[in-house]
Amino acid sequence: MGKIYFASDFHLGAPDQKSSRVREERILRWLDFIQKDAEALYLVGDIFDFWFEYKYVVPKGYVRFLGKLGAMKAAGIKIYIFTGNHDMWMFSYLQDELDIPVFKSPISIELKGKSFFIGHGDGLGPGDRGFKRLRKVFHNSFFQWFFARFHPNFSFMIANFWSNASRNGKPAPFFRGIEEEYLIIYCEKKVKEAPHDFFVFGHRHLPIDHTLNNKVSRYINLGEWITKNSYGVFDGETMEIQFFENDAGQLANR
């Protein structure tokens, strides 16, 4: 049996077409690299910096990336995609075209005898009430219907401006410590209600491998592909974060 791979936060499309194309080519090299021993691939949110599906229109670009996923699926590799806060408006396109399931909320699943809780991570844990209110609006079916009334040229311009503005001027993310990392706080609470061996998230843009207080369960954050090229790999015994074409890559909590 093969290995199970996890990655998140490709943010394809950001900050511009040229930069995104370089990143897409790196991701394609990584997909070629893992294909030789991959049993399954979990893409855990913010794969695209913005995504919206109209009835007859999807975002321009990403043909090479989507084609590669289709080829891997045809080769027998199981692929699963989760929506993130940047690409939450995925509906049925990837399911219909590539037969890839899309999950809009975290799932609990057993993989090779170990229990996993997998999701993007946005909206979980304490704090950030403003974002959580906004998230509810974006997930509202009426708002999605209303947004779809705009012409794609206009709606995509608004969305891309908003996405870039949300990053500009913000300091680079850093590990806040186990008492302040909201996903660690969430995992510590969740593991008491529903024990899992691994809690796998993205969203924080930091590669993190942290053992929870029960000394058994681990919180894994997959990092991102804008600068770190980090991903997770599970072989049935060992779960670890690795780095692709990044010799300086290291865990944020070490």
Secondary structure, 3 states (H helix, E strand, C coil): CCEEEEECCCCECCCCHHHHHHHHHHHHHHHHHHHCCEEEEEEECCCECCCECCCCCCCCCCHHHHHHHHHHHHCCCEEEEECCCCCCECCCHHHHHHCCCEECCCEEEEECCEEEEECCCCCCCCCCHHHHHHHHHHCCHHHHHHHCCCCHHHHHHHHHHHHHHHHCCCCCCCCCCCCCCHHHHHHHHHHHHCCCCEEEECCCCCEEEEECCCCCCEEEEECCCCCCCEEEEECCCCEEEEECCCCCCCCCCC
